[in-house]
Amino acid sequence: MELTSPSEETKKPQKKAVITESVPKIAKIQLVSSHPEVYEPCDDSFLLVDALLADRLNLINQNPKFCLEIGCGSGYVITSLALILSQCNPSTQFFATDINLHAAQTTLQTSANHGIHCEVVVTDIASCLQKRLQKSIDVLVVNPPYVPTPEDEVGAVGIVSSWAGGFNGRTVIDKILDVVDELLSTNGLTYMVALSENDPSEICQVMREKGFGSKIALQRSTEEERLCVIKFWRERETNEVDREITDNGSSLNGWLGRVPFVNSLWKKGNETSNS
Ligand SMILES: C[S@@+](CC[C@H](N)C(=O)[O-])C[C@H]1O[C@@H](n2cnc3c(N)ncnc32)[C@H](O)[C@@H]1O
């Protein structure tokens, strides 16, 4: 290689390129809209966003085209997901549903406050979108109503529908599990919040029977509850995806191996905390 003398221009001291790892953006609490009948971002919402942040490289590599949140509430989670993904595909489309009209309106405001376009639909689970988005959702996020309550509180008008989860807190969760296969694309990923009382290992078993792999992406205890985020993906024969994701946590097999331990921790309730 021939070395040439630098021109006058290049002799000037050059600014050094500073390579920094960019801090991923999430929704700003002060830009999250609110309404008395809408669930405010809370520990469970933050746990879900933390799980998305922890898995952001997998999410970005996924190059998602369609993302959906079921039960969007204030819009904090879907807006954060959109911001986390903003550095990959600018044409990614974001959808959100809620059974509560005020929540849909609040999500529209929150996403607009962050410069995000999100299509929000008032519907039960995702019923109005199921045909349109059949097998095309690349990222599905859900923080469902998971608190064990009397069955007649499930789906009640207003804020009660935010937490009322019926028997074992599983009524709405089980309805959502039933539509994951219908919605998720071949490489699609689902992230769902669950409470220890919802029996996360049984949720994983239900999904396993439907052909999905799963793992606990993140878990955290608060004074009141022990929460986790379960990640689901379509199981492939090669276990390719399973291998891909193990860098951020244990695979289902690894996790199931520890189920008695996890369950016993959860049964003890608030005695332990690993947040
Ligand atoms: C625990 S809040 C979560 C809100 C928001 N995603 C967050 O993490 O802050 C649950 C949300 O699910 C909504 N929801 C309850 N039942 C639903 C159903 N059957 N279909 C759609 N949304 C539902 C509630 O209105 C509420 O906004």
The ligand as a Gaussian input file, in Angstrom:
#p B3LYP/6-31G(d) Opt

LIG

0 1
 C      -52.757000      -4.847000      34.442000
 S      -53.447000      -3.733000      33.291000
 C      -52.022000      -3.453000      32.267000
 C      -52.032000      -2.116000      31.561000
 C      -50.735000      -1.833000      30.780000
 N      -50.489000      -2.827000      29.783000
 C      -49.550000      -1.775000      31.708000
 O      -48.755000      -2.713000      31.735000
 O      -49.430000      -0.770000      32.437000
 C      -54.443000      -4.802000      32.278000
 C      -55.164000      -4.116000      31.111000
 O      -55.884000      -5.130000      30.387000
 C      -57.150000      -4.600000      30.009000
 N      -58.061000      -5.726000      29.810000
 C      -58.707000      -6.466000      30.752000
 N      -59.436000      -7.435000      30.177000
 C      -59.255000      -7.312000      28.839000
 C      -59.753000      -8.022000      27.714000
 N      -60.589000      -9.045000      27.848000
 N      -59.347000      -7.628000      26.482000
 C      -58.517000      -6.556000      26.332000
 N      -58.017000      -5.852000      27.365000
 C      -58.367000      -6.223000      28.600000
 C      -57.521000      -3.689000      31.159000
 O      -58.510000      -2.746000      30.787000
 C      -56.166000      -3.066000      31.498000
 O      -55.953000      -1.891000      30.772000

